[in-house]
């Protein structure tokens, strides 16, 4: 696997899942601004309009861009995980250094049939590398592949 | 290591009963504040001693009884594959630590334990701190025996997985590094520390109610100087200057004395040996520690030095490994040595020392320029804020805003020095990285023992084409900042090539 290898994009539902999570995160702010609106401190719309605009931006635009920035490449003996919009990070974990593997599903992920694959290494930096937004079946298949690889190497 | 592993023991053992005395004394120490509180509470109640003494004795008896109960309920067993410890009075806990997971075994002796010939045995697994398995107290011989057992079992595992960590041809231990009293004194002088001043100040703050006056009240001091201390302020300027010099001098003496005492306590009789199975380090004046680390567990070397000691050619060497050393992340193997003395230690651990003729690379000049500009921008912002505030309030001359700007200049110069001094390189088996300028630190990591490789770029770094390379190291951190992206990718490809050829469980 070299640097020019095409990255595999994450499952397209990942955008929806991220949007859902952002919507849930934005709810308190919208409610808060509604309360301020009702309290009638300043002219109508001073709070709710900017909050709704900002919420619309981070719900519609940001998850899409984050999705575009993410990707992974599964090699014969290593996994490459790329992520980050502003702060880009491009990590490669050789299977031979994986200590254990987690497949995790949060409630939102489960609703969209997604899962997060986490590889744990012995390193202090990057002790665990997570790859969210995989189809559940894919994540499990990847776990099996990596595990088989570890077992073969150690035998 | 050809000797067969000893047959598994089935018997359960308890720790040494004499250790109960030590624990009781430890419990006594905890009781002292309780007893003092009791005495204070009861002192107005007539013949309070009559009540306090039986109460204190009862408390002591209860603490001894619980200690005994704990001791009685704690058993350990040295099995064929693991060490098992069962403990707990009300809720039982059973713990099993497999031999392959034990990073090193250390023996520790406090002053009292030395008197009784007892040791505290600690099995380091990389879990860190309180989670580590400890057995306190065992007889010295039992501690040694346990360590031998663990070592033999571990070697058995190693042989079967096809990698020998150490050359088995040396029967005796070879002393790699030792520090005599002379070296210790030199070392202590460089360990100058004013920590004790801070401690005294802290203690004064804590216990100021015990002093007959308030040490933090300026008026009180003035009053004292006006009264019985008037002769002090009346002595004239020369005497005050002399007094100041004496004060500064005593501060210096105090700093050096602290350094000497601390160093002597920690590193007295420092001996590092290369035994057939690993490295063995013994040190300590009152509390003696005896640590053995297998050579193949060493993940990386860290060479360090200090601003002043560097001028005299003194360096320190640490081993980075998953096990912890007295709370610190890495093992001190030669805290204070000449460069030539470190070379054999590195070689014994299977590492090569960094040399000048390697193909060293610097960080990207753009990275340094950006960092300098960043420092300048921050200082400029502070200066601007100060200017606005000072001219608005008129509290002080607005020219004071020049001070943060003045600080920006050395910060920029710092980046230039860092550009000259920070460097990294790669050879067939190792990664080298030097950080810092005045007190540089050089990390040497084995390529095959790295865990992961990450290229990280912030928004500025992406536009300017440089990146930071983070290397996953077991028990430590290793990063090379601000190198050109192409170089980072080249390094990553090379390192990954080495990692994937060897599985982690083979090298550990």
Interface residues (C-beta under 8 A of the other chain):
Chain A: X2 X3 X77 X78 X86 X87 X88 X89 X90 X91 X92 X93 X94 X96 X97 X99 X121 X122 X123 X124 X125 X126 X127 X129 X150 X153 X154
Chain B: X126 X322 X450 X451 X452 X453 X454 X455 X456 X457 X458 X459 X462 X470 X471 X472 X473 X474 X475 X476 X477 X478 X479 X489 X492 X493 X496 X499 X500 X502 X503 X504 X505 X506 X508
